[in-house]
Amino acid sequence: MENKIKHNVPEDFSKTVFYKIEQLSIYIQTLGKNFFEIRNVDLTSDEFAAMNFIINNPNICQRDLAKLMLRDRVRTGRIITSLEDKGFVKRINGTKNNRLIRSLKITSLGKKFYDKQFNIMSQVFEKILDKFSEEKMEELIENLNELENALSEVVEFKI
């Protein structure tokens, strides 16, 4: 029989891991927003994330992008349209499993822009991450991945 550790959920929600992660998410979103605002860059954190997924998943379609971003297709469509208007992304007609799809490709302008922003953003992240050992960060990422997997079994998204 497997021996599981019982977790006592505090009666105070603000002391749970879920609330702590929610607070960290607000910090991270604000960091992203401030990063682009301070640099006077016309881009949102969601647009930056979309560019990242498109670069790292060649020929991804809007539906798959929505799943990766945990956003509905309408919101994802708005993000893509904004990126198209900026000349960073283009939609390409194609087929997948005998169905018409519109895959997404990063443009050379988009790739150049992304690389520049990512380089600067990486420097900001390094200053924050320097406060932690590599081992602690690897352990944190592993724990967060496990928590994400557990949540994905419980939470259903309408994408």
Secondary structure per residue as TSV (DSSP state, phi and psi in degrees):
chain	resnum	aa	ss	phi	psi
A	1	M	-	360.0	133.1
A	2	E	-	-74.5	134.2
A	3	N	-	-95.4	110.5
A	4	K	-	-104.1	142.0
A	5	I	-	-81.4	129.9
A	6	K	-	-82.8	136.3
A	7	H	-	-104.0	124.8
A	8	N	-	-84.6	116.4
A	9	V	-	-82.0	119.6
A	10	P	-	-62.4	150.0
A	11	E	S	-69.9	-20.7
A	12	D	S	-93.8	107.9
A	13	F	G	-54.6	-34.0
A	14	S	G	-67.0	-8.6
A	15	K	G	-102.4	6.3
A	16	T	S	-88.3	159.4
A	17	V	H	-62.6	-32.1
A	18	F	H	-66.0	-42.2
A	19	Y	H	-67.9	-40.6
A	20	K	H	-60.5	-42.8
A	21	I	H	-66.7	-38.9
A	22	E	H	-61.3	-42.3
A	23	Q	H	-63.7	-44.0
A	24	L	H	-61.5	-37.8
A	25	S	H	-60.8	-40.7
A	26	I	H	-63.3	-43.6
A	27	Y	H	-59.1	-45.8
A	28	I	H	-67.0	-41.6
A	29	Q	H	-62.7	-41.4
A	30	T	H	-66.7	-39.8
A	31	L	H	-58.6	-46.4
A	32	G	H	-62.7	-46.1
A	33	K	H	-61.2	-47.2
A	34	N	H	-63.7	-38.3
A	35	F	H	-56.4	-49.1
A	36	F	H	-74.7	-35.8
A	37	E	H	-67.4	-46.9
A	38	I	H	-60.7	-37.8
A	39	R	T	-85.5	0.9
A	40	N	T	55.8	46.3
A	41	V	-	-105.8	129.2
A	42	D	-	-82.5	77.6
A	43	L	-	-156.5	145.5
A	44	T	-	-103.2	164.9
A	45	S	H	-61.5	-38.3
A	46	D	H	-63.8	-39.8
A	47	E	H	-65.3	-40.8
A	48	F	H	-63.4	-44.0
A	49	A	H	-62.6	-41.7
A	50	A	H	-61.1	-43.6
A	51	M	H	-60.2	-41.3
A	52	N	H	-59.9	-47.3
A	53	F	H	-65.6	-38.0
A	54	I	H	-66.9	-41.6
A	55	I	H	-63.5	-42.3
A	56	N	H	-88.8	-2.9
A	57	N	S	-136.5	75.8
A	58	P	T	-52.5	137.1
A	59	N	T	63.7	27.9
A	60	I	E	-66.2	147.5
A	61	C	E	-98.9	167.1
A	62	Q	H	-59.4	-40.7
A	63	R	H	-61.9	-45.7
A	64	D	H	-67.5	-36.2
A	65	L	H	-63.0	-43.1
A	66	A	H	-59.2	-41.8
A	67	K	H	-63.9	-42.6
A	68	L	H	-66.5	-36.0
A	69	M	H	-86.8	-8.2
A	70	L	T	57.7	43.7
A	71	R	-	-126.0	153.9
A	72	D	-	-73.7	164.5
A	73	R	H	-66.8	-31.0
A	74	V	H	-65.1	-48.6
A	75	R	H	-63.3	-41.6
A	76	T	H	-62.3	-39.3
A	77	G	H	-60.8	-40.6
A	78	R	H	-64.4	-40.1
A	79	I	H	-63.2	-46.1
A	80	I	H	-63.0	-44.3
A	81	T	H	-59.7	-42.7
A	82	S	H	-62.3	-42.3
A	83	L	H	-66.8	-35.7
A	84	E	H	-64.4	-45.2
A	85	D	H	-59.7	-29.7
A	86	K	T	-85.8	-7.0
A	87	G	T	81.8	16.4
A	88	F	S	-92.5	-22.8
A	89	V	E	-138.2	149.8
A	90	K	E	-134.8	149.0
A	91	R	E	-96.5	138.2
A	92	I	E	-125.6	128.0
A	93	N	E	-73.4	139.0
A	94	G	E	-162.6	-169.6
A	95	T	E	-129.2	151.0
A	96	K	E	-145.5	121.7
A	97	N	T	54.3	44.4
A	98	N	T	61.3	23.5
A	99	R	E	-120.4	143.8
A	100	L	E	-71.3	127.4
A	101	I	E	-133.3	160.3
A	102	R	E	-114.6	107.1
A	103	S	E	-86.3	164.0
A	104	L	E	-113.6	138.0
A	105	K	E	-131.2	141.8
A	106	I	E	-80.2	141.3
A	107	T	-	-85.6	167.8
A	108	S	H	-63.4	-37.3
A	109	L	H	-62.4	-43.9
A	110	G	H	-63.1	-43.0
A	111	K	H	-64.1	-43.7
A	112	K	H	-62.4	-46.1
A	113	F	H	-62.1	-47.4
A	114	Y	H	-58.9	-49.2
A	115	D	H	-58.3	-41.4
A	116	K	H	-64.2	-47.3
A	117	Q	H	-66.0	-40.8
A	118	F	H	-64.3	-39.2
A	119	N	H	-61.0	-46.2
A	120	I	H	-67.1	-43.8
A	121	M	H	-62.7	-37.9
A	122	S	H	-60.0	-37.2
A	123	Q	H	-64.2	-38.2
A	124	V	H	-66.2	-45.7
A	125	F	H	-61.0	-40.6
A	126	E	H	-59.0	-40.3
A	127	K	H	-62.5	-36.8
A	128	I	H	-74.5	-46.2
A	129	L	H	-72.4	-19.4
A	130	D	T	-60.6	-17.5
A	131	K	T	-78.5	-7.1
A	132	F	S	-126.1	147.1
A	133	S	-	-72.1	157.1
A	134	E	H	-61.0	-39.0
A	135	E	H	-63.3	-42.5
A	136	K	H	-63.3	-40.0
A	137	M	H	-67.6	-40.6
A	138	E	H	-63.0	-41.9
A	139	E	H	-64.9	-41.3
A	140	L	H	-62.3	-46.1
A	141	I	H	-61.3	-43.1
A	142	E	H	-61.1	-45.0
A	143	N	H	-65.3	-40.7
A	144	L	H	-65.3	-38.7
A	145	N	H	-61.9	-42.1
A	146	E	H	-63.8	-42.4
A	147	L	H	-65.0	-41.3
A	148	E	H	-60.6	-44.1
A	149	N	H	-61.8	-42.0
A	150	A	H	-64.5	-41.6
A	151	L	H	-66.5	-38.5
A	152	S	H	-64.2	-21.7
A	153	E	H	-78.4	-19.4
A	154	V	H	-106.1	-35.8
A	155	V	-	-95.8	133.0
A	156	E	-	-113.5	128.5
A	157	F	-	-100.9	142.2
A	158	K	-	-95.0	89.3
A	159	I	-	-112.0	360.0
